[in-house]
Amino acid sequence: MKSLSILLTAAALLVLVGCNTVKGVGQDLQKAGETIEDAVKKK
């Protein structure tokens, strides 16, 4: 579980680095949240 958290955090940081606007950051955070929710539901 710890390695999954680290992986998701690293992926979220990479996505955030690619954002150019505040709107983009919000969308990226939403997608990261959905990914985390999906991972938790599968366990």
C-alpha positions as CSV (number, residue, x, y, z in Angstrom):
1,M,0.0,0.0,0.0
2,K,2.9,2.3,0.8
3,S,4.5,1.8,-2.6
4,L,1.1,2.4,-4.3
5,S,0.8,5.8,-2.4
6,I,4.3,6.8,-3.5
7,L,3.6,5.8,-7.1
8,L,0.3,7.8,-7.2
9,T,2.0,10.8,-5.6
10,A,4.8,10.8,-8.1
11,A,2.4,10.4,-11.0
12,A,0.3,13.3,-9.6
13,L,3.4,15.5,-9.3
14,L,4.4,14.8,-12.9
15,V,0.9,15.6,-14.1
16,L,0.9,18.9,-12.1
17,V,4.2,19.9,-13.6
18,G,2.7,19.6,-17.0
19,C,-0.2,22.0,-16.2
20,N,-0.1,25.6,-17.5
21,T,-3.3,26.9,-15.9
22,V,-5.2,26.8,-12.6
23,K,-8.1,25.1,-14.4
24,G,-5.7,22.5,-15.6
25,V,-4.4,21.9,-12.1
26,G,-8.0,21.4,-10.9
27,Q,-8.7,18.9,-13.6
28,D,-5.5,17.0,-12.9
29,L,-6.3,16.9,-9.2
30,Q,-9.7,15.5,-10.0
31,K,-8.3,12.8,-12.2
32,A,-5.8,11.9,-9.6
33,G,-8.5,11.6,-7.0
34,E,-10.6,9.4,-9.3
35,T,-7.5,7.2,-9.8
36,I,-7.0,6.8,-6.1
37,E,-10.7,6.1,-5.6
38,D,-10.6,3.4,-8.2
39,A,-7.5,1.8,-6.7
40,V,-9.1,1.7,-3.3
41,K,-12.4,0.2,-4.6
42,K,-10.4,-2.6,-6.3
43,K,-8.9,-3.7,-2.9
